[in-house]
Amino acid sequence: MNSTKPLITICLTGLVLLLASSTTHSATPPNIVFILADDLGYGDVQCLNPASKIVTPNIDRLAATGMIFTDAHSPSSVCTPTRYGVLTGRYNWRSRLKNGVLGGFSRRLIEPHRMTVGTLLQGRGYHTACLGKWHLGMDWPLQNGDAADDHGNYGTGYADAWRVDYAAPIQNGPNSLGFDYFLGISASLDMPPYVFIENNRATEIPTVEKKWIRQGPAGRSFEAIDVLPRITDKAVEYIGQRAPASKAGNPFFLYFPLNAPHTPILPAPEWRGKSGLSDYGDFVMQVDATVGRVLEALELNGIRQNTMVIFTSDNGCSPAANIAEMQRKDHFPSYHFRGHKADIYEGGHRVPFIVGWPARVAPGTTSDQLICLTDLMATCAELADAALPENAAEDSVSILPALSGTATAPLHEAVVHHSINGSFSIRQKDWKLVLCPGSGGWSAPRPGSDQAKSLSLIQLFDLANDIGETNNVQDRHPDIVEQLTRLLEKYVAEGRSTPGSSQVNNGAVNLWRAGRPEKRP
């Protein structure tokens, strides 16, 4: 399932890899850096799309020294659900959040006592840090003891956010979910409150209102344009601080969820106009520079060799980036895939996924394994020689066999996709079954539109011959429809998609959000 290039390089590095695999797995566990871009399209990265109009030399350099996964997917086509899957190894639709995303004031989403990648690695001696966009909810203290609902609404409207006691400690944030240190923002950069949070406290008490798409309480000194530079500086500082302990055998895990290139699209002054494409193109170049600074910090501190760096995105490019205008300039953020952020189509959830780890991963290699961002948990467990309990990482498999080039079969039996409105699809090998008409998201045919209402409630695509998902062949392959439907129903009923004892979902899961066909497939 892996194709490795060039062959000469693999032959020359084979002995080194064998030696590394036998000595570094348990004796010297690697540092792990997981960089999660926000709304970056597969086609924005030049090593994945040679026709990209955006220059990405640092991401390309990571790929040249490591492995590209060409069939990697986020568990959802929007922000919050993907982050839940990354940190828990569990599909988001098993949680209380069945569609949409959280807000900046939303309650904690990750369930009490649920294992996260952070708690797993803390238990194996890792120092852990989260720097950037959290967007998984946290329990803000309120002056009168009230609480927000699941989507961050306080009573009658956003103005009630002024009832938050910003001077009091925040409960159930990153520090309670496996991170020794946190610096970042509560949600997307277009969602108030507009303040930095360090560990469990706001670094500044909001005294004014500001607006980046949404209006709300803000710290007087807070400016959205400063967020990416500040968290990048902190990432470099953190790597420098942890390097001596790392060299002494005490590794670290840096979860680095960026706020960019999500809206508000605000490239720093030194990046404006650099892409020659758009503000979005400039912002992507700034993201690439952030990757470069992380790699440089690892190299300068002498710990690059045994640090696994993963670069990926939480979903596809957003139409807020003005995709149509970029396409007129021959730049295609979704590459040759259909759709974009929020959609059930490939453009919504097929994402860049690049792994660099000089000690263990051969340079310039590729893998066509079907993987999901939920796989971080099982991968980290294997790296740390930790056993996963039955009630953790229910949808996670280790990608280490792909990284080592030893995989001889698909790592996943199948992968489940989810759109912003809660529509489902399931992918097995080249077959993709979609249980809704249209996109399930923001591209046409949109849910509820006349066009979508005229379509079949079931879509089946043969991605081997129709990567653009233009030809629905469900009527020609009823056996495939039946097989994949049964498999998806099994995954829901058993509370997991990996081997193990059945688990319980948080609330009922509705596979047929768009309506069940009159005759069950």
Disulfide bonds with the S-S distance in Angstrom:
none
